[in-house]
Amino acid sequence: MIVFFFFLITNTLLQDDFEWWWEEERPIEELFEGPSIVLWVLAWIFFGVGMVFLLILVLYTKYGREISIRLSLITIVAGSLFLAFSIHFFLLQAGY
């Protein structure tokens, strides 16, 4: 059964009428489908959550009574992750 699927896939790929999406005669500017509203919304949500985490970190370090390494590490890691993903989504939105 596995051999049958292997031959089916290779037969499909080796046919002459099979068209690859990257072998189209369109210029590279037309291959980009355009912005996605889902990426746009996710980028702004992640940006907002990352900024909230960084605001919590700044407020805690300025007005915190006791030193908590655990809270500082959690807010630093969570804030940087959310901001990194938001930058990633903004760059994907722009086509990079």
C-alpha positions as CSV (number, residue, x, y, z in Angstrom):
1,M,0.0,0.0,0.0
2,I,2.8,2.4,0.8
3,V,4.6,1.5,-2.4
4,F,1.4,2.2,-4.3
5,F,1.1,5.7,-2.8
6,F,4.8,6.3,-3.5
7,F,4.3,5.4,-7.2
8,L,1.1,7.5,-7.4
9,I,2.9,10.5,-6.0
10,T,6.0,10.1,-8.3
11,N,3.7,9.6,-11.3
12,T,1.8,12.7,-10.5
13,L,5.0,14.8,-10.0
14,L,6.7,13.5,-13.1
15,Q,3.8,14.1,-15.6
16,D,4.4,16.8,-18.1
17,D,1.1,18.5,-17.6
18,F,1.7,19.1,-13.9
19,E,2.3,22.8,-13.2
20,W,4.5,23.9,-10.3
21,W,3.4,27.1,-8.6
22,W,6.9,28.6,-8.8
23,E,7.3,28.0,-12.5
24,E,4.5,30.4,-13.4
25,E,5.5,33.1,-15.9
26,R,4.2,35.9,-13.6
27,P,6.7,38.4,-12.1
28,I,7.6,38.1,-8.5
29,E,5.6,41.1,-7.5
30,E,2.4,39.4,-8.6
31,L,3.1,36.2,-6.7
32,F,2.5,38.0,-3.3
33,E,-1.2,37.6,-2.7
34,G,-1.5,40.6,-0.5
35,P,-2.1,41.4,3.1
36,S,-4.1,39.2,5.4
37,I,-6.6,40.6,7.9
38,V,-5.9,37.7,10.3
39,L,-2.1,38.5,10.4
40,W,-2.9,42.2,10.9
41,V,-5.3,41.5,13.8
42,L,-2.9,39.0,15.4
43,A,0.0,41.4,15.1
44,W,-1.8,44.2,16.9
45,I,-3.1,41.8,19.6
46,F,0.3,40.4,20.2
47,F,1.8,43.9,20.2
48,G,-0.8,45.1,22.8
49,V,-0.2,42.1,25.1
50,G,3.6,42.5,24.8
51,M,3.3,46.2,25.7
52,V,1.1,45.4,28.7
53,F,3.7,42.9,29.9
54,L,6.4,45.4,29.6
55,L,4.3,48.0,31.4
56,I,3.8,45.5,34.2
57,L,7.5,45.0,34.4
58,V,8.3,48.7,34.5
59,L,5.6,49.4,37.1
60,Y,6.8,46.5,39.2
61,T,10.4,47.5,39.2
62,K,9.5,51.1,40.0
63,Y,6.9,50.6,42.7
64,G,7.4,47.0,43.8
65,R,8.1,46.5,47.5
66,E,9.9,43.1,47.4
67,I,12.2,41.8,44.8
68,S,10.7,38.8,42.9
69,I,13.0,37.3,40.3
70,R,10.2,34.9,39.2
71,L,7.8,37.8,38.2
72,S,10.5,39.7,36.5
73,L,11.6,36.7,34.5
74,I,8.0,35.8,33.5
75,T,7.2,39.4,32.4
76,I,10.5,39.7,30.5
77,V,10.1,36.4,28.6
78,A,6.4,36.9,27.9
79,G,6.8,40.5,26.8
80,S,9.7,39.7,24.5
81,L,7.9,36.7,23.0
82,F,4.7,38.6,22.3
83,L,6.7,41.6,20.9
84,A,8.8,39.3,18.7
85,F,5.8,37.5,17.3
86,S,4.1,40.8,16.6
87,I,7.1,42.0,14.7
88,H,7.2,38.7,12.8
89,F,3.5,39.1,11.9
90,F,4.0,42.7,10.9
91,L,6.9,41.7,8.6
92,L,4.8,38.9,7.1
93,Q,2.1,41.4,6.5
94,A,4.5,43.6,4.6
95,G,5.6,40.7,2.4
96,Y,9.0,40.0,3.9
